[in-house]
Amino acid sequence: MNVHPNLTLSHRSRLSPFLRIKPLLRLPRVHVQQLSLAAAAFLVLVYNFSFWRTFFAATGGAQLANVPLYIAAFILLALTFNAFLTLFSFRYVIKPVLIVLFFVSAFSSYFMNRYGIAIDASMMQNVIETDVREATELLNWNMVLTVTLLGVLPSLLVCRLKLEFPTWRRALLLNPAVIVVSLLVAGMLVMVFFKTLAPAVREYRQMRFLLTPTNVIQAGNSYVKHKLARATVIAPLGSDAMKGTLWAGQKRRTVTILVVGETARAMNFSLNGYQRDTNPRLSREAGLLNFSQVQSCGTATAISVPCVFSGFDRVDYSEEKAKAQEGLLDVLSHAGLQVLWRDNNSGCKGVCDRVAYEDMSQPKAGDPFCNDEECYDERMLQGLPEIIRNAKRDLVIVLHQKGSHGPAYWKRYPAAFQRFGPVCTSNELEKCSRESIVAAYDNTIAYTDYFLSKTIDLLRAAGAADNVDTAFMYFSDHGESLGEKNMYLHGAPYFISPEEQRHVPFMLWLDEGYRDRFSLDQRCLEARRGQEFSHDNVFHSFLGMLNISTAVYNPQLDIFHACTLANQS
């Protein structure tokens, strides 16, 4: 307000209350790093009611004992957001970025709170592709009020702020330091509270679709990538595949069962020296070959399963490459074998798209191998003798286990297999002792022992009754952390993943007819049981075991190649 110079002192005194308003409306100068941290905390705290409500539920409900966890989670997220915002902490950049984030977060927060939705790529598609009429039906005063309070007002405040920026030379040092420190402290908090956070995030996967604005950014990125992506053309693999010379003159059919385990770590198998007898049946299985030093391709099913069937080794594997090319099951089909995938898990991740598929995971009333929520792995053996008997061609059957998937380990096995205890019966692992978590996990391994032994028994019976040569191979997709270094579950980035998540069991059983047909030296294979192998060997070993001739076969990665009698001479 301008004051005329000719005003008397009395006039000025009467105006003094108004003169004092202007200084009060002035906002202090703020350093850009202070603004970044404050905005990060504001985003985490104010716009994420749906996220925090779900987080409280995932960690046992809001309770005083969990206050340290809530504070740690808030600081963790705020520091992560701060690291992201620091990337934009430059003049003419930070304010527009914050304004966009405030409006995006205001809208997403409103719809999540109002309609109970989560924001993923499909929701983003709905928003972008909706027409004007549908969009106007969503407009109401509650939305206007929410966007005004959480979008307009914070944006006006940011616009009015006078910011201090470091020189560009100082910024080159300061900004990376802020990012590193923020992520380092956030990482330390993750490790301290990992036992609680890991199962909560694992069981409540929808939380990632509730945390704004990251859900909007991720959904938008997925939508754009999907729109810009070209239709995937599946390149053929091993189309030259054919049965090798060892098949000549054979009249008996072959049946090969490949069991893909879930979350089984090798170190909890008594076959590998574990102190508990988790393998009472397999340890007595005549002719079983247990390979004790095998590493997985990844630490999560979505990576390991496509990788092991792709024909790529771990270093060269990528999801894009695997999706654009046929895999092991296609090569077997090209060679004339009949292939069936039976699943008691979350699907085959694309590797069985072009072969017969049966979902065995959905409970059915009266099924002895199912409860109200899920089915036990034994269900995948139902009807297999009839399938083997009625098959007209050589048969490969893949059984994809539910196995030892956590954190609800106690749900993975029938009550009769609760041999070790006491067991943890909660998804909230922080409520359980490590001993009870391990006991529940070990029971899943004992049940897998029973399931695998029963599968071998089925093959042995089929060989006698149906005049077929049979073989069995088993490996797990990845391992599991059970509290070592305060880590639980799996899915850690491979380059920092612990041994517990990568060291997996691998077993083989061949009946006498199968060994004779393919000239496999049992003693030679036994001598290789302690050698180091990995998922990279599975593709080529399976082809070598079945004597499939194709240009994509690499004998150097075939475990059996050196033990084929023809190659020993």
BASEBA-163714 format. One record per residue (C-alpha): residue number from 0; x, y, z. Coordinates in Angstrom, 2 decimals. Layout:
BEGIN
{rec NUM, {X, Y, Z}} ...
END
This chain:
BEGIN
{rec 0, {0.00, 0.00, 0.00}} {rec 1, {1.39, 3.44, -1.00}} {rec 2, {1.05, 6.30, 1.57}} {rec 3, {0.79, 9.88, 0.34}} {rec 4, {3.65, 12.05, 1.67}} {rec 5, {1.29, 14.87, 2.71}} {rec 6, {-0.68, 12.73, 5.17}} {rec 7, {-0.48, 14.03, 8.71}} {rec 8, {0.89, 11.95, 11.58}} {rec 9, {-2.63, 11.39, 12.90}} {rec 10, {-3.76, 10.11, 9.51}} {rec 11, {-0.80, 7.74, 9.45}} {rec 12, {-1.56, 6.49, 12.93}} {rec 13, {-5.11, 5.67, 11.89}} {rec 14, {-3.77, 3.72, 8.90}} {rec 15, {-1.11, 1.90, 10.90}} {rec 16, {-3.09, -1.39, 11.28}} {rec 17, {-3.32, -1.65, 7.49}} {rec 18, {0.31, -0.69, 7.05}} {rec 19, {1.24, -3.60, 9.28}} {rec 20, {-0.61, -6.15, 7.09}} {rec 21, {1.85, -6.03, 4.22}} {rec 22, {4.84, -7.30, 6.23}} {rec 23, {2.67, -10.08, 7.59}} {rec 24, {1.82, -11.27, 4.05}} {rec 25, {5.46, -11.43, 3.09}} {rec 26, {6.73, -14.99, 3.06}} {rec 27, {10.27, -15.70, 4.17}} {rec 28, {12.87, -16.69, 1.63}} {rec 29, {13.26, -20.44, 1.50}} {rec 30, {16.15, -22.53, 0.23}} {rec 31, {15.10, -24.84, -2.58}} {rec 32, {16.23, -27.91, -0.62}} {rec 33, {13.99, -26.89, 2.28}} {rec 34, {11.07, -26.58, -0.11}} {rec 35, {11.82, -30.00, -1.63}} {rec 36, {11.86, -31.72, 1.76}} {rec 37, {8.75, -29.90, 2.99}} {rec 38, {6.87, -30.69, -0.21}} {rec 39, {7.88, -34.36, 0.01}} {rec 40, {6.58, -34.60, 3.58}} {rec 41, {3.40, -32.76, 2.58}} {rec 42, {2.75, -35.15, -0.32}} {rec 43, {3.24, -38.24, 1.84}} {rec 44, {1.14, -36.99, 4.74}} {rec 45, {-1.77, -35.09, 3.18}} {rec 46, {-2.66, -36.91, -0.05}} {rec 47, {-2.35, -40.52, 1.01}} {rec 48, {-5.24, -41.35, 3.31}} {rec 49, {-6.06, -44.52, 1.34}} {rec 50, {-2.46, -45.65, 1.45}} {rec 51, {-2.07, -45.11, 5.19}} {rec 52, {-5.38, -46.79, 5.95}} {rec 53, {-4.23, -49.87, 4.02}} {rec 54, {-0.77, -49.69, 5.59}} {rec 55, {-2.28, -49.67, 9.08}} {rec 56, {-4.40, -52.70, 8.19}} {rec 57, {-1.39, -54.49, 6.70}} {rec 58, {0.62, -54.02, 9.89}} {rec 59, {-2.00, -55.23, 12.33}} {rec 60, {-4.24, -52.17, 12.67}} {rec 61, {-3.60, -48.76, 14.19}} {rec 62, {-2.11, -49.29, 17.63}} {rec 63, {0.22, -47.44, 19.94}} {rec 64, {2.90, -50.13, 19.76}} {rec 65, {3.26, -49.49, 16.02}} {rec 66, {3.94, -45.75, 16.32}} {rec 67, {7.71, -46.19, 15.72}} {rec 68, {6.89, -48.16, 12.57}} {rec 69, {4.49, -45.46, 11.34}} {rec 70, {7.03, -42.73, 11.96}} {rec 71, {9.75, -44.74, 10.21}} {rec 72, {7.48, -45.42, 7.22}} {rec 73, {6.62, -41.72, 6.95}} {rec 74, {10.28, -40.66, 7.09}} {rec 75, {11.24, -43.42, 4.62}} {rec 76, {8.66, -42.26, 2.05}} {rec 77, {9.35, -38.58, 2.62}} {rec 78, {13.07, -39.08, 2.06}} {rec 79, {12.42, -41.13, -1.07}} {rec 80, {10.13, -38.42, -2.43}} {rec 81, {12.73, -35.83, -1.46}} {rec 82, {15.39, -37.64, -3.47}} {rec 83, {13.04, -37.59, -6.47}} {rec 84, {12.17, -33.89, -6.10}} {rec 85, {15.83, -32.97, -5.72}} {rec 86, {16.29, -34.04, -9.33}} {rec 87, {14.11, -31.04, -10.26}} {rec 88, {15.43, -28.54, -7.70}} {rec 89, {16.46, -25.92, -10.23}} {rec 90, {15.24, -22.43, -11.05}} {rec 91, {12.20, -22.37, -13.38}} {rec 92, {11.76, -26.13, -12.86}} {rec 93, {10.88, -26.95, -9.25}} {rec 94, {7.78, -24.76, -8.97}} {rec 95, {6.01, -26.09, -12.12}} {rec 96, {6.86, -29.66, -11.08}} {rec 97, {5.40, -29.18, -7.61}} {rec 98, {2.26, -27.49, -8.95}} {rec 99, {1.64, -30.39, -11.34}} {rec 100, {2.22, -32.91, -8.55}} {rec 101, {-0.14, -31.07, -6.18}} {rec 102, {-2.97, -31.05, -8.74}} {rec 103, {-2.36, -34.64, -9.82}} {rec 104, {-2.24, -35.77, -6.20}} {rec 105, {-5.37, -33.79, -5.31}} {rec 106, {-7.40, -35.41, -8.07}} {rec 107, {-6.07, -38.92, -7.44}} {rec 108, {-6.53, -38.55, -3.68}} {rec 109, {-10.13, -37.47, -4.18}} {rec 110, {-11.04, -40.42, -6.40}} {rec 111, {-9.24, -42.97, -4.24}} {rec 112, {-10.93, -41.71, -1.07}} {rec 113, {-14.33, -41.18, -2.64}} {rec 114, {-14.62, -44.36, -4.72}} {rec 115, {-12.13, -46.69, -3.09}} {rec 116, {-10.22, -47.16, -6.34}} {rec 117, {-6.56, -47.89, -6.93}} {rec 118, {-4.68, -46.22, -9.74}} {rec 119, {-2.92, -48.55, -12.15}} {rec 120, {-2.38, -48.63, -15.91}} {rec 121, {-5.93, -49.80, -16.67}} {rec 122, {-7.39, -47.03, -14.50}} {rec 123, {-5.18, -44.51, -16.25}} {rec 124, {-6.51, -45.79, -19.56}} {rec 125, {-10.06, -45.32, -18.32}} {rec 126, {-9.31, -41.74, -17.30}} {rec 127, {-7.57, -40.77, -20.53}} {rec 128, {-9.99, -42.46, -22.88}} {rec 129, {-13.26, -41.48, -21.20}} {rec 130, {-15.52, -39.11, -23.13}} {rec 131, {-16.61, -35.64, -22.03}} {rec 132, {-20.12, -36.74, -20.99}} {rec 133, {-18.78, -39.43, -18.67}} {rec 134, {-16.20, -37.04, -17.24}} {rec 135, {-18.77, -34.34, -16.42}} {rec 136, {-20.84, -36.86, -14.47}} {rec 137, {-17.99, -37.09, -11.99}} {rec 138, {-17.89, -33.37, -11.30}} {rec 139, {-19.34, -32.26, -7.96}} {rec 140, {-18.72, -29.75, -5.20}} {rec 141, {-16.76, -32.22, -3.09}} {rec 142, {-14.28, -32.58, -5.94}} {rec 143, {-14.06, -28.80, -6.35}} {rec 144, {-13.47, -28.35, -2.62}} {rec 145, {-10.82, -31.08, -2.51}} {rec 146, {-8.95, -29.75, -5.54}} {rec 147, {-9.14, -26.22, -4.17}} {rec 148, {-7.78, -27.16, -0.76}} {rec 149, {-5.17, -29.69, -1.91}} {rec 150, {-4.36, -28.39, -5.38}} {rec 151, {-5.00, -24.66, -5.72}} {rec 152, {-3.95, -23.40, -2.28}} {rec 153, {-0.61, -25.30, -2.07}} {rec 154, {0.16, -24.22, -5.63}} {rec 155, {-0.53, -20.55, -4.80}} {rec 156, {1.74, -20.84, -1.78}} {rec 157, {4.54, -22.29, -3.90}} {rec 158, {4.05, -19.54, -6.50}} {rec 159, {4.46, -16.83, -3.87}} {rec 160, {7.54, -18.33, -2.26}} {rec 161, {10.84, -16.60, -2.92}} {rec 162, {13.43, -19.32, -3.31}} {rec 163, {17.15, -19.32, -2.80}} {rec 164, {19.14, -21.42, -5.25}} {rec 165, {22.77, -22.43, -4.91}} {rec 166, {25.20, -21.58, -7.66}} {rec 167, {25.35, -24.17, -10.40}} {rec 168, {28.76, -25.36, -9.18}} {rec 169, {27.48, -25.81, -5.64}} {rec 170, {24.32, -27.50, -6.97}} {rec 171, {26.44, -30.08, -8.78}} {rec 172, {27.77, -31.14, -5.38}} {rec 173, {24.78, -30.47, -3.14}} {rec 174, {22.00, -32.14, -5.13}} {rec 175, {23.71, -35.53, -5.56}} {rec 176, {24.69, -35.46, -1.88}} {rec 177, {21.07, -34.82, -0.83}} {rec 178, {19.86, -37.67, -3.06}} {rec 179, {22.46, -40.12, -1.76}} {rec 180, {21.88, -39.26, 1.90}} {rec 181, {18.08, -39.40, 1.50}} {rec 182, {18.18, -42.81, -0.15}} {rec 183, {20.81, -44.11, 2.27}} {rec 184, {18.75, -43.20, 5.34}} {rec 185, {15.61, -44.57, 3.67}} {rec 186, {17.45, -47.81, 2.95}} {rec 187, {18.60, -48.08, 6.56}} {rec 188, {15.01, -47.68, 7.75}} {rec 189, {13.92, -50.43, 5.36}} {rec 190, {16.50, -52.78, 6.83}} {rec 191, {15.59, -51.94, 10.43}} {rec 192, {11.87, -52.52, 9.86}} {rec 193, {12.20, -55.12, 7.08}} {rec 194, {10.59, -57.93, 9.10}} {rec 195, {7.37, -55.91, 9.31}} {rec 196, {7.46, -54.08, 6.00}} {rec 197, {8.27, -57.06, 3.75}} {rec 198, {5.20, -59.20, 4.52}} {rec 199, {2.94, -56.13, 4.58}} {rec 200, {4.05, -55.07, 1.10}} {rec 201, {3.98, -58.66, -0.17}} {rec 202, {0.45, -59.42, 1.07}} {rec 203, {-0.99, -55.98, 0.29}} {rec 204, {0.42, -55.47, -3.17}} {rec 205, {-2.34, -52.96, -3.93}} {rec 206, {-0.55, -50.43, -1.72}} {rec 207, {1.69, -49.47, -4.61}} {rec 208, {-1.43, -48.38, -6.48}} {rec 209, {-2.52, -46.22, -3.52}} {rec 210, {0.65, -44.21, -2.90}} {rec 211, {0.25, -40.92, -4.75}} {rec 212, {1.73, -39.38, -6.83}} {rec 213, {3.95, -42.38, -7.62}} {rec 214, {0.91, -44.46, -8.61}} {rec 215, {-0.10, -41.86, -11.20}} {rec 216, {3.46, -41.57, -12.54}} {rec 217, {3.85, -45.35, -12.83}} {rec 218, {0.40, -45.82, -14.35}} {rec 219, {0.99, -43.04, -16.84}} {rec 220, {4.35, -44.49, -17.82}} {rec 221, {2.84, -47.96, -18.29}} {rec 222, {-0.01, -46.55, -20.36}} {rec 223, {2.32, -44.58, -22.64}} {rec 224, {4.66, -47.53, -23.08}} {rec 225, {1.72, -49.77, -23.93}} {rec 226, {0.40, -47.28, -26.49}} {rec 227, {3.78, -46.79, -28.12}} {rec 228, {4.74, -50.45, -28.10}} {rec 229, {4.47, -52.35, -31.32}} {rec 230, {2.58, -55.60, -31.41}} {rec 231, {4.93, -58.36, -30.31}} {rec 232, {5.81, -60.81, -33.03}} {rec 233, {6.83, -64.14, -31.52}} {rec 234, {10.03, -65.30, -33.20}} {rec 235, {10.24, -69.07, -33.68}} {rec 236, {12.83, -70.98, -31.69}} {rec 237, {14.10, -74.43, -32.50}} {rec 238, {11.70, -74.95, -35.38}} {rec 239, {14.27, -77.43, -36.72}} {rec 240, {13.89, -79.57, -33.57}} {rec 241, {13.52, -83.30, -34.10}} {rec 242, {14.09, -86.49, -32.15}} {rec 243, {17.71, -87.59, -32.24}} {rec 244, {19.24, -90.88, -33.24}} {rec 245, {18.66, -92.48, -29.82}} {rec 246, {14.93, -92.56, -30.53}} {rec 247, {15.38, -94.86, -33.50}} {rec 248, {13.69, -98.24, -33.16}} {rec 249, {12.05, -97.42, -29.82}} {rec 250, {8.45, -98.62, -29.37}} {rec 251, {7.78, -97.50, -25.80}} {rec 252, {6.52, -93.98, -25.19}} {rec 253, {8.30, -91.60, -22.80}} {rec 254, {6.72, -89.56, -20.02}} {rec 255, {8.79, -86.78, -18.47}} {rec 256, {7.46, -84.72, -15.56}} {rec 257, {9.10, -81.38, -14.80}} {rec 258, {8.13, -79.88, -11.43}} {rec 259, {8.71, -76.15, -11.06}} {rec 260, {8.96, -75.43, -7.34}} {rec 261, {8.00, -72.19, -5.64}} {rec 262, {10.15, -70.36, -3.06}} {rec 263, {12.06, -73.48, -2.01}} {rec 264, {15.56, -72.74, -0.81}} {rec 265, {18.15, -75.50, -1.01}} {rec 266, {19.58, -74.96, 2.45}} {rec 267, {16.36, -76.14, 4.15}} {rec 268, {16.45, -79.51, 2.40}} {rec 269, {17.91, -82.22, 4.62}} {rec 270, {19.26, -83.76, 1.39}} {rec 271, {21.64, -80.78, 1.42}} {rec 272, {22.66, -81.20, 5.06}} {rec 273, {19.88, -79.27, 6.85}} {rec 274, {19.58, -80.38, 10.48}} {rec 275, {15.82, -81.01, 10.36}} {rec 276, {14.62, -84.07, 8.48}} {rec 277, {12.61, -82.21, 5.86}} {rec 278, {13.15, -84.93, 3.22}} {rec 279, {12.20, -88.22, 4.88}} {rec 280, {10.80, -89.74, 1.68}} {rec 281, {13.16, -88.38, -0.97}} {rec 282, {16.17, -89.42, 1.10}} {rec 283, {15.01, -93.04, 0.65}} {rec 284, {14.17, -92.68, -3.04}} {rec 285, {16.35, -95.10, -4.98}} {rec 286, {18.15, -93.54, -7.92}} {rec 287, {17.31, -89.92, -7.00}} {rec 288, {20.03, -87.46, -8.01}} {rec 289, {20.21, -84.33, -5.85}} {rec 290, {22.35, -81.50, -7.25}} {rec 291, {23.31, -79.37, -4.26}} {rec 292, {24.94, -76.29, -5.83}} {rec 293, {22.41, -74.65, -8.16}} {rec 294, {21.74, -70.92, -8.52}} {rec 295, {18.50, -69.34, -9.76}} {rec 296, {18.08, -66.94, -12.65}} {rec 297, {16.19, -64.42, -10.49}} {rec 298, {14.75, -63.90, -7.04}} {rec 299, {11.09, -63.69, -8.07}} {rec 300, {8.76, -65.95, -10.04}} {rec 301, {8.03, -63.32, -12.69}} {rec 302, {11.72, -63.30, -13.62}} {rec 303, {12.95, -66.82, -12.93}} {rec 304, {10.18, -68.80, -14.62}} {rec 305, {10.33, -66.97, -17.98}} {rec 306, {14.13, -66.92, -17.78}} {rec 307, {14.61, -70.64, -17.17}} {rec 308, {12.34, -71.59, -20.09}} {rec 309, {13.58, -68.89, -22.47}} {rec 310, {16.88, -70.25, -23.72}} {rec 311, {18.66, -67.06, -22.61}} {rec 312, {21.18, -67.21, -19.82}} {rec 313, {20.74, -64.95, -16.80}} {rec 314, {23.10, -62.26, -18.08}} {rec 315, {21.40, -61.98, -21.47}} {rec 316, {17.82, -62.45, -20.29}} {rec 317, {15.25, -59.67, -20.39}} {rec 318, {11.49, -59.76, -20.24}} {rec 319, {11.21, -58.13, -23.66}} {rec 320, {13.47, -60.74, -25.28}} {rec 321, {11.63, -63.63, -23.67}} {rec 322, {8.20, -62.35, -24.72}} {rec 323, {9.35, -61.93, -28.30}} {rec 324, {10.64, -65.47, -28.70}} {rec 325, {9.39, -69.02, -28.27}} {rec 326, {10.82, -71.08, -25.43}} {rec 327, {11.66, -74.59, -24.29}} {rec 328, {8.10, -75.91, -24.45}} {rec 329, {7.75, -74.71, -28.04}} {rec 330, {10.98, -76.48, -29.01}} {rec 331, {9.62, -79.71, -27.51}} {rec 332, {6.40, -79.24, -29.46}} {rec 333, {8.37, -78.70, -32.68}} {rec 334, {10.08, -82.03, -32.00}} {rec 335, {6.70, -83.77, -31.89}} {rec 336, {6.23, -84.16, -28.13}} {rec 337, {2.91, -83.54, -26.43}} {rec 338, {3.22, -80.85, -23.73}} {rec 339, {0.87, -80.11, -20.82}} {rec 340, {1.26, -77.40, -18.15}} {rec 341, {-0.65, -77.85, -14.88}} {rec 342, {-0.63, -74.84, -12.56}} {rec 343, {-1.28, -74.41, -8.85}} {rec 344, {0.34, -70.99, -8.72}} {rec 345, {-0.22, -67.63, -10.38}} {rec 346, {0.18, -68.79, -13.98}} {rec 347, {3.08, -69.66, -16.22}} {rec 348, {4.20, -66.06, -16.94}} {rec 349, {3.74, -66.57, -20.67}} {rec 350, {5.97, -69.62, -21.14}} {rec 351, {3.03, -72.03, -21.71}} {rec 352, {0.95, -69.78, -23.98}} {rec 353, {1.21, -72.15, -26.94}} {rec 354, {0.76, -75.52, -25.20}} {rec 355, {-2.08, -77.20, -23.31}} {rec 356, {-2.77, -75.53, -19.95}} {rec 357, {-4.81, -76.55, -16.91}} {rec 358, {-5.42, -74.28, -13.92}} {rec 359, {-5.55, -76.48, -10.81}} {rec 360, {-5.50, -73.62, -8.29}} {rec 361, {-9.22, -72.84, -8.03}} {rec 362, {-10.92, -74.58, -5.08}} {rec 363, {-13.90, -76.83, -5.79}} {rec 364, {-16.42, -77.98, -3.21}} {rec 365, {-15.72, -81.49, -1.99}} {rec 366, {-12.20, -81.67, -3.41}} {rec 367, {-10.04, -83.35, -0.73}} {rec 368, {-6.98, -81.39, -1.84}} {rec 369, {-8.59, -77.93, -1.53}} {rec 370, {-9.86, -75.71, 1.26}} {rec 371, {-12.03, -72.61, 0.96}} {rec 372, {-9.09, -70.43, -0.13}} {rec 373, {-6.71, -72.52, -2.22}} {rec 374, {-5.61, -76.00, -3.26}} {rec 375, {-2.64, -78.07, -2.16}} {rec 376, {-0.06, -79.19, -4.71}} {rec 377, {-1.27, -82.82, -4.64}} {rec 378, {-4.28, -81.74, -6.65}} {rec 379, {-2.04, -81.46, -9.72}} {rec 380, {-1.60, -85.24, -9.64}} {rec 381, {-5.33, -85.88, -10.01}} {rec 382, {-6.11, -87.61, -13.30}} {rec 383, {-2.47, -87.84, -14.38}} {rec 384, {-2.45, -91.65, -14.63}} {rec 385, {-5.35, -91.44, -17.09}} {rec 386, {-3.67, -88.66, -19.07}} {rec 387, {-0.48, -90.73, -19.32}} {rec 388, {-2.39, -93.85, -20.28}} {rec 389, {-4.45, -92.11, -22.99}} {rec 390, {-1.65, -90.04, -24.54}} {rec 391, {-0.82, -91.00, -28.10}} {rec 392, {2.59, -89.33, -28.21}} {rec 393, {5.64, -88.91, -26.00}} {rec 394, {4.57, -86.67, -23.17}} {rec 395, {6.10, -83.82, -21.16}} {rec 396, {4.10, -82.58, -18.16}} {rec 397, {5.03, -79.45, -16.22}} {rec 398, {3.66, -79.08, -12.67}} {rec 399, {3.93, -75.55, -11.25}} {rec 400, {3.76, -75.67, -7.45}} {rec 401, {2.32, -73.32, -4.86}} {rec 402, {5.20, -74.75, -2.84}} {rec 403, {6.53, -72.57, -0.03}} {rec 404, {5.12, -69.20, -1.05}} {rec 405, {5.02, -66.82, 1.91}} {rec 406, {4.41, -65.15, 4.17}} {rec 407, {1.43, -67.44, 4.92}} {rec 408, {3.60, -70.56, 4.99}} {rec 409, {1.20, -72.40, 7.29}} {rec 410, {-1.46, -72.36, 4.56}} {rec 411, {0.70, -74.22, 2.03}} {rec 412, {0.37, -77.71, 3.53}} {rec 413, {-2.35, -79.97, 5.00}} {rec 414, {-2.59, -80.17, 8.78}} {rec 415, {-1.05, -83.66, 8.76}} {rec 416, {2.26, -82.14, 7.63}} {rec 417, {2.70, -79.82, 10.60}} {rec 418, {5.72, -81.75, 11.84}} {rec 419, {7.76, -78.87, 13.20}} {rec 420, {6.53, -76.24, 15.58}} {rec 421, {5.31, -74.09, 17.09}} {rec 422, {4.49, -72.38, 13.79}} {rec 423, {3.73, -68.79, 12.85}} {rec 424, {0.07, -68.53, 11.79}} {rec 425, {0.05, -64.84, 10.84}} {rec 426, {0.89, -62.85, 7.74}} {rec 427, {2.36, -60.23, 10.07}} {rec 428, {5.77, -61.79, 10.58}} {rec 429, {6.71, -59.19, 13.18}} {rec 430, {4.23, -60.88, 15.52}} {rec 431, {6.08, -64.20, 15.24}} {rec 432, {9.42, -65.41, 16.48}} {rec 433, {11.94, -66.29, 13.81}} {rec 434, {11.88, -69.89, 15.06}} {rec 435, {8.13, -70.19, 14.44}} {rec 436, {8.50, -68.68, 10.95}} {rec 437, {11.22, -71.17, 10.06}} {rec 438, {9.17, -74.04, 11.50}} {rec 439, {6.20, -73.16, 9.29}} {rec 440, {8.50, -72.86, 6.28}} {rec 441, {10.15, -76.21, 7.02}} {rec 442, {6.71, -77.82, 7.06}} {rec 443, {6.20, -76.59, 3.49}} {rec 444, {9.46, -78.27, 2.48}} {rec 445, {8.33, -81.50, 4.18}} {rec 446, {5.10, -81.35, 2.19}} {rec 447, {7.04, -80.71, -1.02}} {rec 448, {9.12, -83.78, -0.15}} {rec 449, {5.91, -85.81, 0.04}} {rec 450, {4.52, -84.30, -3.18}} {rec 451, {7.70, -84.97, -5.17}} {rec 452, {7.99, -88.52, -3.84}} {rec 453, {4.37, -89.16, -4.71}} {rec 454, {5.04, -87.85, -8.25}} {rec 455, {7.92, -90.30, -8.65}} {rec 456, {5.68, -93.11, -7.35}} {rec 457, {3.08, -92.17, -9.96}} {rec 458, {5.70, -92.36, -12.73}} {rec 459, {7.03, -95.67, -11.45}} {rec 460, {3.49, -97.10, -11.47}} {rec 461, {2.82, -95.72, -14.95}} {rec 462, {6.01, -97.31, -16.24}} {rec 463, {4.89, -100.72, -15.05}} {rec 464, {1.21, -100.44, -15.99}} {rec 465, {1.42, -98.52, -19.28}} {rec 466, {4.75, -99.72, -20.67}} {rec 467, {6.34, -96.25, -20.79}} {rec 468, {9.82, -94.94, -19.93}} {rec 469, {9.64, -92.21, -17.29}} {rec 470, {11.76, -89.39, -15.88}} {rec 471, {11.36, -86.62, -13.33}} {rec 472, {13.12, -83.27, -12.93}} {rec 473, {12.57, -80.73, -10.14}} {rec 474, {13.95, -77.29, -9.44}} {rec 475, {12.68, -74.24, -7.58}} {rec 476, {12.23, -70.85, -9.21}} {rec 477, {14.03, -69.01, -6.39}} {rec 478, {14.74, -69.21, -2.67}} {rec 479, {13.59, -67.28, 0.39}} {rec 480, {15.00, -65.18, 3.21}} {rec 481, {13.86, -66.23, 6.68}} {rec 482, {15.34, -63.53, 8.87}} {rec 483, {18.99, -63.72, 7.90}} {rec 484, {20.36, -60.17, 8.13}} {rec 485, {16.81, -59.12, 9.05}} {rec 486, {15.58, -59.98, 5.54}} {rec 487, {12.39, -61.90, 4.83}} {rec 488, {10.61, -63.28, 1.75}} {rec 489, {12.28, -62.77, -1.66}} {rec 490, {12.48, -60.47, -4.67}} {rec 491, {15.66, -58.58, -3.76}} {rec 492, {17.58, -57.12, -6.72}} {rec 493, {19.84, -59.91, -7.94}} {rec 494, {23.12, -58.05, -7.55}} {rec 495, {22.48, -57.50, -3.83}} {rec 496, {20.34, -60.57, -3.17}} {rec 497, {21.45, -62.93, -0.40}} {rec 498, {22.41, -66.52, -1.04}} {rec 499, {19.19, -67.70, 0.61}} {rec 500, {17.16, -66.20, -2.26}} {rec 501, {19.36, -67.63, -5.05}} {rec 502, {20.45, -71.11, -3.88}} {rec 503, {17.76, -73.52, -5.09}} {rec 504, {17.19, -77.29, -5.03}} {rec 505, {17.54, -79.34, -8.22}} {rec 506, {16.74, -83.06, -8.51}} {rec 507, {16.51, -85.75, -11.15}} {rec 508, {15.09, -89.27, -11.24}} {rec 509, {15.23, -91.60, -14.26}} {rec 510, {13.81, -95.08, -14.47}} {rec 511, {15.98, -97.82, -15.92}} {rec 512, {14.24, -97.85, -19.29}} {rec 513, {14.73, -94.09, -19.68}} {rec 514, {18.44, -94.32, -18.83}} {rec 515, {18.94, -97.18, -21.28}} {rec 516, {17.01, -95.47, -24.07}} {rec 517, {19.07, -92.28, -23.88}} {rec 518, {22.37, -93.94, -22.87}} {rec 519, {22.69, -91.98, -19.63}} {rec 520, {25.40, -93.06, -17.19}} {rec 521, {23.97, -92.94, -13.66}} {rec 522, {27.38, -93.07, -11.97}} {rec 523, {28.65, -90.20, -14.08}} {rec 524, {25.65, -88.11, -13.09}} {rec 525, {26.15, -88.98, -9.43}} {rec 526, {29.72, -87.70, -9.68}} {rec 527, {28.41, -84.30, -10.86}} {rec 528, {25.97, -83.75, -7.98}} {rec 529, {28.27, -81.37, -6.10}} {rec 530, {29.30, -79.29, -9.10}} {rec 531, {28.07, -75.72, -9.55}} {rec 532, {25.16, -75.29, -11.94}} {rec 533, {22.37, -72.77, -12.47}} {rec 534, {19.05, -72.23, -14.21}} {rec 535, {21.13, -71.51, -17.32}} {rec 536, {21.67, -75.27, -17.61}} {rec 537, {18.01, -76.32, -17.52}} {rec 538, {17.01, -75.46, -21.10}} {rec 539, {19.88, -77.34, -22.71}} {rec 540, {19.93, -80.19, -20.18}} {rec 541, {16.27, -80.92, -20.78}} {rec 542, {16.82, -81.06, -24.53}} {rec 543, {19.93, -83.19, -24.04}} {rec 544, {18.18, -85.56, -21.65}} {rec 545, {15.47, -86.17, -24.26}} {rec 546, {17.98, -86.33, -27.14}} {rec 547, {16.31, -83.49, -29.05}} {rec 548, {18.38, -82.39, -32.02}} {rec 549, {18.22, -78.65, -32.78}} {rec 550, {20.59, -75.81, -33.62}} {rec 551, {19.60, -73.93, -30.42}} {rec 552, {20.97, -76.72, -28.22}} {rec 553, {24.28, -75.94, -26.51}} {rec 554, {26.03, -79.12, -25.24}} {rec 555, {28.36, -77.05, -23.07}} {rec 556, {25.39, -76.09, -20.87}} {rec 557, {23.94, -79.62, -20.84}} {rec 558, {24.49, -81.36, -17.51}} {rec 559, {23.92, -84.75, -19.15}} {rec 560, {26.13, -84.33, -22.22}} {rec 561, {29.32, -85.57, -20.55}} {rec 562, {27.38, -88.48, -19.06}} {rec 563, {25.89, -89.80, -22.31}} {rec 564, {27.63, -93.06, -23.09}} {rec 565, {28.06, -92.12, -26.74}} {rec 566, {29.99, -88.99, -25.70}} {rec 567, {32.25, -90.83, -23.26}} {rec 568, {33.99, -92.93, -25.87}} 
END
